[in-house]
Amino acid sequence: MRSAIPRPTNSEKMEQIRAAMAEILAGVLKEGFHGTAALELTVQDGTIQHIRRKVEQLER
């Protein structure tokens, strides 16, 4: 297994992931939210290709 040192090409994507996670958490960690949240990464040969976020709120 190779080292977990981030590739330079992933640096920008990793910042995008941190920002996306902060936005998701800000939206769902509040009173009245019921649902699911997900952050999905597509990685090819150790390089982050795509970031997908999904938030589904249940209607109550």
N, C-alpha and C positions, 0 to 999 in steps of 0.2 A: 504494500500500500504506500502511496506517495504522501509526501508532506502536505499538510493542510494550509500552507502559505498561499494567500490569495494571489491570483495572477493579476498583473497590472491592468489587463484588459477588463477585469471584473470590478475594478475600483469604482467606476461611475455607476455601474449597475448595483453594487452593494449599497451605495448611498441612496439610490432610487428605492431599493428594497426597504431600507430603514425608514425613509419618508413615507412609503406606502403603508408600512406596518403602523407607524404613528398615526396616520390618517384613519386607518381602519379602526384602531383602538379608540381613537377619539370619538368615532361615530357609534361604536357599539357598546362601550363601557359607560353607559349612562342609564339612568332609571327609565324604564319603559321600553327598552329594546329587548325584543325576543327574537332570536333567529340564529343564523350561522354566519361565520366569516372565514374566508380562506385566502391564502397567499400562495400562489403556485409558481414555481420556477421551472423553466425549461433549460436544461444544461446539455451542451454538446462538447465532448472532449475536455471537460473541465472549465468551459467558458459559458457564462450565463447568456442565454439567447433571448429569452422572453420572461416578462414578469406579468402575471395575471392576478387580479384581485377580484374577489367575489363576495358580496354581502347580500344575504337574503333575510328579509325581515318578515316575521310571521304577522299576519293580520289577526288581531284578537278582538 
